[in-house]
Amino acid sequence: IGDVLPEQKKRQSVLQACVMEPTSTFSLGWNLFEMFLLSYDLVAIPLSVFELPANVVTAAMKYLSLIFWTSDMPMSCFKGYVTKGGEVEMKLGKVAKHYLKTRFFPDLVLLGIEWMNLAMEDLLSGDSGYASSGRLLRFLRFSRLLKVGKMRRLIDNFMQRVHSNMVLTGLSISKVIFVIYIFAHILACGWYGLGANVEDSHSWVVGEAVQDQTFLYRYTLSLQWALSQLGFGSIDVFPTNQLERAYAVATTCACLMAFSWLVGSFVILMTRMQMLQKEAREQEEHLRDYLCKHNVSWALRNRIWIFLQKRNKLPRAHVQESSVDLIKHLPKTVMLELRAEAFIPVLTVHPFFCTYAVSQANKFAMHALVERHALKETPLDSEHELFADGEMALFMYFLVRGQVQYYVTDDRVSIFKGGSSLRTAEDAPRQRMSVVHQTTTGNPVVGHTSTEMHEKAFDGPGQLLGAGEWMCEPALWLRWMHMGWAVAMIRCELVTLDVEWFQRTMQLQLPEASKYARLFLAYAEKHRDCMSDVFTDIRSLRTMAQDIFEPPMTFEVRHCRPQTSTATGRNEWQPSDRRQWHKVWTSPFKEAHILNRSALLSTMTTDMKHDVVLVYQTLFPSHAHTFHWQSPEEKKLYDNRVYFLKRLFLCLAVCGVTFTTEDNGEALRAWPYPLASAVCHGGRLMMRLHGLDWRLVVNFLFFGETDGWNWEENGPPQPMYVRRAATHGVRLDGAITPRLSEVKTKGTAAF
């Protein structure tokens, strides 16, 4: 069983991976080919009444159609479907079960008729005695037209992918024309088949002597008669017997209803097309009246009309959420889900939002931004400005489509030290980041008009931004003023993130954002000379986001190493102020961390990193040489303690450290944590000496020499002392391999 189950799961996973989404490209191509075969059947099957000779095209299409419809049945078991609740079902078992309940048996019957027809045609091809049975079976081929009901669903699914109203109206008109042609085509084939297969000699085919004419003549004559019944022209072909007259009467009634539907459909579609063009014509009339009433010069008028003509040649802008009134009538939960699918993929191109989306952090903040309409779609026409130099930044911009050129002003930029815009309760009061523009002499820029600044800014080469890029991220974390100009090169689609709403939401919903803001502030202070509205150091953003949002799931000792970052100027080895020292001396542990493995590992890693920093600062203090000592003895005592610790860590690093998790335990394991943590948190170290006198080792630790102290004459060296009672002792374990182990002393054993 153990060998079979993995193979079975593997096969199931492979089959599940083959399930297609209803909107996938392969599914669309499959549906289009299905529509082509249905259209071919609508034309070819009625033409069988003309008894056309077989050729390569008809034979190839016969076998191609048979292969497709045969493979369509198993393929339908791998096509996902939309449930009544609007959800896309992709589970293989449910998809297959849904197909078996809905379309399996009709498809099976129609496919059986196809195979029977192929077998009978091959069987009767050489024997004319079964001609009547062959005609009956060929008549059953018309049952394949029952699949035409599926074509409407396929056409509707295809037209849902069309975004242009003008194209959609044109396709609707084409659909009406195609339906009218198919209707006339079927009537024409029925009219000819009725006249060619009557028993007596009185029929319109015999009377007009058309049975000996070419196929094209016979078909076009029959089609002209069918179109004349719809009211398109007239023809001198009339019914000559009772059966043909009954068919003509029935055709006239059907054409009456078809003509009414045709006229109504064309009127509605043409009216819709005119309404789409009406608004544009009215806007042009209003502009023309405005230019005339204000006596605008002809030179400026020509420039305006040329610009508008260029604009009209551009592709139509995508529909914005604000222009769709039906969205406002959706339930709140459905609208929130719709906005999430529309905006979250745009946000997650940025490293902060991308790392946040896949992390274990609370996702309420992301959904709050969507729910509170902090994100909005904004179109921007070609050659229009997005923002100008010196304006206060109120939005962050995500470029979805189009291209934007960003120009940095020639003025030098200075970023004065401030603080993050996102602050938590424990943060000390700090100033916010601000940005001012200065000339090379340091004086504020004055006396420049907006036109002069615009021309001055556009002298440079600029930076071209495309889809998937963003601008003005510093506005989220700092108080920011634009440092340049942004102009659309072509028609653009942008998503704007409101800075004020973002900061309010992050303060309430996402404490990690304040930590990221502090890292971003440190980066901005270090790189103040190269900061602009366009952030190019993506690697630093990704590193900062990973430091905040990716807590460990397994302990790794390398994460206990203090970090130094040239990008942000951060050096965890050297705490620089009181706040950083307080953070090193304080443990982040809380009782709630016990129930969260990730939080517990993160706390453990942070505590051990603090151990390393404290021990490092003890062993290698940067202020020891400049510190004012009270006396030389005090300095000497301090140096002796530092030397003791250095020699102790040297011994631990060379000889190794083991530990046990049980009282008086004998199962020892290698110490997997930093050596600094072995001497912190009130821990005890027991050293086993093989072939060495313990006094020699103590002399080395205290004085750096094995003969640095005479124990017999001077007793224990300071700060060592003789204890009269002890809480722990050592014992000798084993007779063959004796070794010392620590034990807790009880009762009189302590003395």
Buried (B, 14 or more C-beta within 10 A) or exposed (E): EEEEEEEEEEEEEEBBEEBBEBEEEEBBEBBEEBBEBBBEBBEBBBBBBBEEEEEEEEEEBBEEBBEBBBEBBEBBBBBBBEEEEEEEBBEBEBBBBBBEEEBBEEBEEBBEBBEEBEEBBEEBEEEEEEEEEBEEBBEEBEBBBEBEEBBEEBBEBBEEEBEEBEEBBBBBBEBBEEBBBBBBBBBBBBBBBBBBEBEEEEBBBBBBEBEEEEEEEBBEBBBBBBBBBBEEEEEEBEBBBEBBEEBBEEBEEBBEEBBEBBEEBBEEBEEBBEEBEEEEEEEEEEBEEEBEEEEEEEEEBEEEBEEEEEEEEEEEBEEEBEEEEEEEEEEEEEBBBBBBEBBBEBBBBBBBBBBBBEBEBEBEBBBBBBBEEBBBBBBBBBBEEBBBBBEEBBBBBBBBBBBBBBBBBEBEBBBEEBBBBBBEEEBEEEEBBBBEBEEEEEEEBEEBEEEEBBEBBBEBEBBEBEEEBBBBBBBBBBBBBBBBBBBBBBBBBBBBBBBEBBBBBBBEBBBBBBBBBBBBBBBBBBBBEEBBBBBEEEEBBBBBBEBBBBBBEEBEEEBBBBEEBEBBEBBBBEBEEEEBBEBBEEEEBEEEBEEBEBBBBBBBBBBBBBBBBBBBBEEEEEEEEEEEEEEEEEEEBBEBEBBBBBBBBEBBEEEEBEBEEEEEEEEEEEBEBBBBBBBBEEEEEEBEEEEEEEBBBBBBBBBEEBEBBEEEEEEEBEEEEEEEEEEEEEEEEEEEEEEBBBBEEEEEEBE
